[in-house]
Amino acid sequence: MCGIVGLFLKNESLQPELGRLTALMLHEMVDRGPDSAGFAVYDVPQAATKISCLSLTGTSDWAALCKEVEKVVGAPIRIEEIEDHAILHTEGDGAVARNRIIEIAPDVTVLSVGHAIELFKGIGDPDAITQRFGLAQRTGTHAIAHTRMATESAVVIAGSHPFSTGADTCLVHNGSLSNHNRLRENLRRRGETFQTENDSEVAAGYLAWRMREGDSLEGAIERALQDLDGFYTLAIGTGDGFAVVRDPIACKPAVIAETEDWVAMSSEFRAIARLPGVNHADIWEPKPATVYAWSHAA
């Protein structure tokens, strides 16, 4: 099962409504994934890097951790605690900070790094998770979110989406990859760092690697269609963009709608039906092995 939603705002006047609209959409996906949920919100990029972190124990010493990370990034870190999460703000190198946290803090998962993204996840009722982290009050330019039904593994935070390994790049995934173990090892040799055994994290790592190598978002996805073996629908976010792709068989459900003000996708139309102006939207089922992408970049 699992449910995915994505919302990309073309009209800047709707940015104060991004969180509320995303929460409405995600609510409609609760019965597709009642075990856990997560969301990534993108806002106008800041000069400082934001590092979204999750304490696996709920007792992580953020101040002590940041003191160690400051030694390698050479810049101070400001800590913003939100329940068992923390957003670390720094002018230092985000990739270096991420790798150092993974190296020295086994009780912490680095959820995302970037100038635009903040990412949160939790176990349990998706509506309760969005309320805990104030999704409805958040502003921004675009968002992706996920509800999970753990059919093949335990209900643990390591299986919750979205996943991110590269700067401002993350994805949510409905489906399964058959070659993720081989891909994970290949990507590790190319410098990617993983924190779970989840196949979706491998897909995120693949896209981050290709974009680090110079591919555009669309180019990275086109290559992924050749290298990711399995069945999947992916909703992908970058600092200024949003994309949707289904595998060549397209057995996992997906629908896209677009108006002059927004682009939305979900596993089911009922999530999109909550959006303003939907009666005037162009609505379609994305074709197999076809990349649909939008960007705020000129």
CORBELBEL-V555007 format. One record per backbone hydrogen bond with DSSP energy under -0.5 kcal/mol. NH is the residue of the N-H (numbers start at 1). CO is the residue of the C=O. E is the energy in kcal/mol with one decimal. If there is no record, write none. Layout:
NH/CO/E  NH/CO/E
//
This chain:
2/32/-2.7  3/147/-2.4  5/145/-2.2  6/265/-2.2  7/143/-2.7  8/263/-3.1  9/7/-0.5  9/141/-2.5  10/8/-0.5  10/261/-2.6  11/261/-2.0  12/10/-0.7  14/11/-1.9  15/12/-1.7  17/14/-2.2  18/15/-1.3  19/138/-2.3  20/136/-0.6  21/17/-2.6  22/18/-2.5  23/19/-2.6  24/20/-2.0  25/21/-2.1  26/22/-2.9  27/23/-2.1  28/24/-1.0  28/25/-0.8  29/26/-1.8  30/27/-1.4  32/29/-0.9  33/29/-0.9  33/30/-1.0  35/148/-2.2  36/148/-0.9  37/122/-2.2  38/146/-1.8  39/120/-2.4  40/144/-2.9  41/118/-2.6  42/142/-2.9  43/116/-1.9  46/115/-2.5  49/90/-3.2  50/114/-3.5  51/88/-2.5  52/50/-0.6  52/112/-2.0  53/51/-0.5  53/86/-2.7  54/109/-2.5  55/84/-3.1  56/54/-0.6  56/107/-3.1  57/107/-0.7  62/60/-1.2  65/61/-2.2  66/62/-2.7  67/63/-1.8  68/64/-1.5  69/65/-2.1  70/66/-2.8  71/67/-0.8  72/68/-0.6  72/69/-1.2  73/69/-1.9  74/70/-1.8  78/89/-2.8  80/87/-1.9  81/79/-0.5  82/85/-2.7  85/82/-2.3  86/53/-2.1  87/80/-2.8  88/51/-2.6  88/86/-0.6  89/78/-2.8  89/87/-0.5  90/49/-2.1  91/76/-0.6  97/93/-2.1  98/94/-2.7  99/95/-2.3  100/96/-2.1  101/97/-2.4  102/98/-2.4  103/99/-1.9  104/100/-2.1  105/101/-2.2  108/105/-1.8  109/54/-2.7  111/52/-2.6  111/109/-0.8  112/52/-1.4  114/50/-1.7  118/41/-1.6  120/39/-2.4  122/37/-2.5  124/35/-3.5  129/125/-1.9  130/126/-2.4  131/127/-1.8  132/128/-2.5  133/129/-1.8  134/131/-1.1  135/130/-2.5  137/134/-1.0  138/135/-1.8  140/15/-1.5  141/42/-2.8  142/42/-1.2  143/7/-2.3  144/40/-1.8  145/5/-2.5  146/38/-2.2  147/3/-2.7  148/33/-0.6  148/36/-2.6  150/148/-0.5  151/149/-1.7  156/154/-1.5  159/156/-1.6  160/157/-1.4  162/171/-0.6  163/171/-2.2  166/169/-0.6  168/113/-3.0  169/166/-1.7  170/237/-2.2  171/163/-2.0  172/235/-2.2  174/233/-2.2  175/173/-0.5  176/231/-2.9  178/229/-3.2  179/229/-0.9  183/179/-2.2  184/180/-2.5  185/181/-1.7  186/182/-2.2  187/183/-2.7  188/184/-2.3  189/185/-1.6  190/186/-0.6  190/187/-0.7  191/188/-1.7  192/187/-2.4  202/198/-1.0  203/199/-1.7  204/200/-2.2  205/201/-2.5  206/202/-2.5  207/203/-2.0  208/204/-2.4  209/205/-2.4  210/206/-2.4  211/207/-2.4  212/208/-2.1  213/209/-1.6  214/211/-1.0  215/210/-2.3  220/216/-2.8  221/217/-2.0  222/218/-2.3  223/219/-2.0  224/220/-2.0  225/221/-2.0  226/222/-0.6  226/223/-1.0  227/223/-1.5  228/224/-3.2  229/227/-0.7  230/228/-0.6  231/176/-2.1  233/174/-1.4  234/245/-2.8  235/172/-1.9  236/243/-2.8  237/170/-2.8  238/241/-2.4  242/294/-2.3  243/236/-2.2  244/292/-2.6  245/234/-1.9  247/232/-2.1  255/266/-2.0  256/284/-2.9  257/264/-2.7  258/282/-2.2  259/262/-2.9  263/8/-2.6  264/257/-2.8  265/6/-2.2  266/255/-1.9  267/4/-1.4  271/268/-1.3  272/268/-0.6  272/269/-0.6  273/269/-2.0  274/271/-0.9  275/272/-2.1  278/275/-1.3  280/277/-1.9  281/278/-1.8  282/258/-2.8  283/281/-0.5  284/256/-2.6  286/284/-0.6  289/246/-1.3  289/247/-0.7  290/287/-1.0  292/244/-2.3  292/290/-0.5  293/291/-0.5  294/242/-2.7  296/240/-3.2
//
